[in-house]
């Protein structure tokens, strides 16, 4: 199954809404861990997930979050 790096961005004024959007939204991502710059003022968030394609990856996010997210297909490689 392909892996996607999800890059989400929102404005400082949208931070609360971006997190509240998860309330009541069913997703395999609920309860998982992501990295974020929100507490440092950047208002960006990244997570990895598996999905058949980019649309299926975005469907795992609440619509409010998905509309501000880019799904980038990634693969692990070894560094020399």
MDTraj code that builds the backbone (N, CA, C; nanometers):
import mdtraj as md
import numpy as np

residues = "UNK UNK UNK UNK UNK UNK UNK UNK UNK UNK UNK UNK UNK UNK UNK UNK UNK UNK UNK UNK UNK UNK UNK UNK UNK UNK UNK UNK UNK UNK UNK UNK UNK UNK UNK UNK UNK UNK UNK UNK UNK UNK UNK UNK UNK UNK UNK UNK UNK UNK UNK UNK UNK UNK UNK UNK UNK UNK UNK UNK UNK UNK UNK UNK UNK UNK UNK UNK UNK UNK UNK UNK UNK UNK UNK UNK UNK UNK UNK UNK".split()
xyz = np.array([
    [0.0860, -0.1180, 0.0000],
    [0.0000, 0.0000, 0.0000],
    [0.0902, 0.1238, 0.0000],
    [0.0631, 0.2214, -0.0860],
    [0.1434, 0.3444, -0.0898],
    [0.1368, 0.4223, 0.0423],
    [0.2443, 0.4918, 0.0715],
    [0.2521, 0.5775, 0.1899],
    [0.2475, 0.7228, 0.1462],
    [0.1765, 0.8041, 0.2224],
    [0.1646, 0.9467, 0.1940],
    [0.2099, 1.0278, 0.3138],
    [0.2824, 1.1343, 0.2844],
    [0.3152, 1.2348, 0.3841],
    [0.2092, 1.3431, 0.3685],
    [0.1334, 1.3636, 0.4725],
    [0.0273, 1.4625, 0.4698],
    [0.0818, 1.5921, 0.5283],
    [0.0759, 1.6989, 0.4508],
    [0.1223, 1.8292, 0.4977],
    [0.0023, 1.9224, 0.5069],
    [-0.0318, 1.9571, 0.6296],
    [-0.1477, 2.0425, 0.6553],
    [-0.1005, 2.1806, 0.7012],
    [-0.1654, 2.2837, 0.6493],
    [-0.1351, 2.4223, 0.6903],
    [-0.2645, 2.4942, 0.7235],
    [-0.2579, 2.5768, 0.8243],
    [-0.3698, 2.6643, 0.8567],
    [-0.3148, 2.7920, 0.9191],
    [-0.3957, 2.8931, 0.9246],
    [-0.3577, 3.0196, 0.9868],
    [-0.3745, 3.0085, 1.1380],
    [-0.3093, 3.0975, 1.2102],
    [-0.3177, 3.0963, 1.3564],
    [-0.4635, 3.1041, 1.4028],
    [-0.5430, 3.1845, 1.3380],
    [-0.6835, 3.1991, 1.3761],
    [-0.7650, 3.0735, 1.3493],
    [-0.7127, 2.9805, 1.2674],
    [-0.7836, 2.8566, 1.2332],
    [-0.7380, 2.7371, 1.3154],
    [-0.6411, 2.7571, 1.4021],
    [-0.5816, 2.6456, 1.4760],
    [-0.6874, 2.5674, 1.5556],
    [-0.7671, 2.6377, 1.6323],
    [-0.8690, 2.5714, 1.7133],
    [-0.9673, 2.4937, 1.6260],
    [-1.0089, 2.5517, 1.5157],
    [-1.1033, 2.4849, 1.4255],
    [-1.0406, 2.3609, 1.3618],
    [-0.9113, 2.3676, 1.3287],
    [-0.8437, 2.2532, 1.2670],
    [-0.8422, 2.1330, 1.3604],
    [-0.8233, 2.1564, 1.4884],
    [-0.8234, 2.0452, 1.5839],
    [-0.9651, 2.0031, 1.6206],
    [-1.0564, 2.0977, 1.6308],
    [-1.1953, 2.0662, 1.6625],
    [-1.2621, 1.9862, 1.5510],
    [-1.2147, 1.9994, 1.4274],
    [-1.2735, 1.9282, 1.3132],
    [-1.2687, 1.7769, 1.3317],
    [-1.1768, 1.7289, 1.4142],
    [-1.1647, 1.5851, 1.4374],
    [-1.2755, 1.5297, 1.5265],
    [-1.3417, 1.6143, 1.6038],
    [-1.4467, 1.5679, 1.6953],
    [-1.5576, 1.5008, 1.6161],
    [-1.5841, 1.3772, 1.6474],
    [-1.6909, 1.3027, 1.5819],
    [-1.6577, 1.2506, 1.4437],
    [-1.5355, 1.2748, 1.3952],
    [-1.4974, 1.2265, 1.2623],
    [-1.4280, 1.0912, 1.2778],
    [-1.4815, 0.9885, 1.2129],
    [-1.4230, 0.8551, 1.2182],
    [-1.3041, 0.8467, 1.1241],
    [-1.1890, 0.8067, 1.1776],
    [-1.0680, 0.7956, 1.0971],
    [-0.9711, 0.7009, 1.1644],
    [-0.8963, 0.6224, 1.0860],
    [-0.7929, 0.5377, 1.1457],
    [-0.6805, 0.6208, 1.2070],
    [-0.6766, 0.7490, 1.1786],
    [-0.5727, 0.8368, 1.2348],
    [-0.6049, 0.8837, 1.3760],
    [-0.7307, 0.8734, 1.4174],
    [-0.7692, 0.9201, 1.5510],
    [-0.6829, 0.8508, 1.6549],
    [-0.6249, 0.9286, 1.7441],
    [-0.5413, 0.8752, 1.8514],
    [-0.3973, 0.8529, 1.8109],
    [-0.3623, 0.8782, 1.6846],
    [-0.2235, 0.8596, 1.6416],
    [-0.1427, 0.9859, 1.6716],
    [-0.0176, 0.9851, 1.6341],
    [0.0723, 1.0966, 1.6617],
    [0.1105, 1.1655, 1.5314],
    [0.1182, 1.2966, 1.5355],
    [0.1647, 1.3772, 1.4227],
    [0.2665, 1.4769, 1.4766],
    [0.3396, 1.5400, 1.3884],
    [0.4295, 1.6475, 1.4301],
    [0.3691, 1.7795, 1.3832],
    [0.3917, 1.8831, 1.4642],
    [0.3261, 2.0101, 1.4382],
    [0.4145, 2.1265, 1.4806],
    [0.3923, 2.2391, 1.4166],
    [0.4599, 2.3630, 1.4562],
    [0.3640, 2.4597, 1.5244],
    [0.2416, 2.4169, 1.5523],
    [0.1405, 2.5077, 1.6072],
    [0.1863, 2.5763, 1.7360],
    [0.2454, 2.5025, 1.8267],
    [0.2874, 2.5615, 1.9542],
    [0.4062, 2.6548, 1.9378],
    [0.4728, 2.6484, 1.8227],
    [0.5854, 2.7373, 1.7943],
    [0.5477, 2.8463, 1.6941],
    [0.4203, 2.8537, 1.6566],
    [0.3725, 2.9611, 1.5711],
    [0.3715, 2.9329, 1.4220],
    [0.4078, 2.8112, 1.3801],
    [0.4138, 2.7821, 1.2371],
    [0.2839, 2.7359, 1.1761],
    [0.1971, 2.6732, 1.2561],
    [0.0658, 2.6258, 1.2144],
    [0.0710, 2.5351, 1.0928],
    [0.1614, 2.4373, 1.1023],
    [0.1730, 2.3296, 1.0028],
    [0.1754, 2.1972, 1.0781],
    [0.1305, 2.0925, 1.0122],
    [0.1234, 1.9613, 1.0746],
    [0.1536, 1.8560, 0.9686],
    [0.2281, 1.7519, 1.0075],
    [0.2627, 1.6432, 0.9160],
    [0.2333, 1.5095, 0.9819],
    [0.1883, 1.4146, 0.9011],
    [0.1747, 1.2763, 0.9461],
    [0.1905, 1.1858, 0.8247],
    [0.2220, 1.0601, 0.8517],
    [0.2318, 0.9582, 0.7470],
    [0.1086, 0.8701, 0.7561],
    [0.0601, 0.8249, 0.6426],
    [-0.0477, 0.7267, 0.6425],
    [-0.0414, 0.6439, 0.5152],
    [-0.1080, 0.5316, 0.5186],
    [-0.1150, 0.4450, 0.4017],
    [-0.2533, 0.4577, 0.3382],
    [-0.2551, 0.4628, 0.2062],
    [-0.3814, 0.4726, 0.1327],
    [-0.3580, 0.4308, -0.0118],
    [-0.4639, 0.3921, -0.0788],
    [-0.4541, 0.3469, -0.2172],
    [-0.4090, 0.4585, -0.3118],
    [-0.4530, 0.5813, -0.2841],
    [-0.4137, 0.6957, -0.3662],
    [-0.4303, 0.8230, -0.2834],
    [-0.3950, 0.9366, -0.3419],
    [-0.3996, 1.0631, -0.2688],
    [-0.5415, 1.0978, -0.2232],
    [-0.6410, 1.0704, -0.3064],
    [-0.7788, 1.0989, -0.2663],
    [-0.8205, 1.0160, -0.1457],
    [-0.7812, 0.8891, -0.1439],
    [-0.8124, 0.8029, -0.0296],
    [-0.7379, 0.8494, 0.0951],
    [-0.6176, 0.9013, 0.0775],
    [-0.5420, 0.9551, 0.1912],
    [-0.6152, 1.0764, 0.2484],
    [-0.6563, 1.1677, 0.1630],
    [-0.7269, 1.2878, 0.2090],
    [-0.8619, 1.2542, 0.2721],
    [-0.9242, 1.1458, 0.2288],
    [-1.0531, 1.1047, 0.2849],
    [-1.0413, 1.0605, 0.4302],
    [-0.9202, 1.0333, 0.4764],
    [-0.8993, 0.9951, 0.6164],
    [-0.8963, 1.1174, 0.7081],
    [-0.9049, 1.2360, 0.6495],
    [-0.9029, 1.3610, 0.7248],
    [-1.0404, 1.4262, 0.7228],
    [-1.0757, 1.4988, 0.8293],
    [-1.2010, 1.5738, 0.8241],
    [-1.1965, 1.6723, 0.7066],
    [-1.3087, 1.7002, 0.6427],
    [-1.3086, 1.7894, 0.5266],
    [-1.2394, 1.9238, 0.5501],
    [-1.2598, 1.9843, 0.6666],
    [-1.1967, 2.1132, 0.6967],
    [-1.0450, 2.1006, 0.6927],
    [-0.9931, 1.9924, 0.7461],
    [-0.8480, 1.9684, 0.7479],
    [-0.7997, 1.9295, 0.6086],
    [-0.8718, 1.8406, 0.5426],
    [-0.8319, 1.7925, 0.4100],
    [-0.8214, 1.9058, 0.3087],
    [-0.9080, 2.0050, 0.3202],
    [-0.9068, 2.1146, 0.2235],
    [-0.7815, 2.2014, 0.2353],
    [-0.7081, 2.1857, 0.3444],
    [-0.5855, 2.2616, 0.3678],
    [-0.4632, 2.1709, 0.3707],
    [-0.4765, 2.0513, 0.3140],
    [-0.3717, 1.9493, 0.3218],
    [-0.3292, 1.9046, 0.1830],
    [-0.2004, 1.8780, 0.1681],
    [-0.1442, 1.8210, 0.0463],
    [-0.0985, 1.6795, 0.0799],
    [-0.1373, 1.5826, -0.0017],
    [-0.0952, 1.4438, 0.0151],
    [0.0186, 1.4162, -0.0829],
    [0.1361, 1.3854, -0.0295],
    [0.2542, 1.3608, -0.1113],
    [0.2932, 1.2144, -0.0966],
    [0.2951, 1.1409, -0.2085],
    [0.3354, 1.0005, -0.2018],
    [0.4854, 0.9940, -0.1742],
    [0.5248, 0.9143, -0.0751],
    [0.6641, 0.9014, -0.0344],
    [0.7013, 0.7538, -0.0206],
    [0.8310, 0.7289, -0.0267],
    [0.8866, 0.5944, -0.0045],
    [1.0113, 0.6075, 0.0799],
    [1.0340, 0.5098, 0.1658],
    [1.1565, 0.5104, 0.2452],
    [1.2740, 0.4670, 0.1578],
    [1.3866, 0.5329, 0.1790],
    [1.5107, 0.4959, 0.1096],
    [1.6218, 0.4957, 0.2128],
    [1.7233, 0.4219, 0.1850],
    [1.8410, 0.4217, 0.2719],
    [1.9323, 0.5382, 0.2361],
    [1.9856, 0.6018, 0.3372],
    [2.0804, 0.7115, 0.3135],
    [2.2218, 0.6562, 0.3142],
    [2.3041, 0.7007, 0.2215],
    [2.4407, 0.6479, 0.2147],
    [2.5270, 0.6974, 0.3305],
])
top = md.Topology()
chain = top.add_chain()
for i, resn in enumerate(residues, 1):
    res = top.add_residue(resn, chain, resSeq=i)
    for name in ("N", "CA", "C"):
        top.add_atom(name, md.element.get_by_symbol(name[0]), res)
traj = md.Trajectory(xyz[None], top)
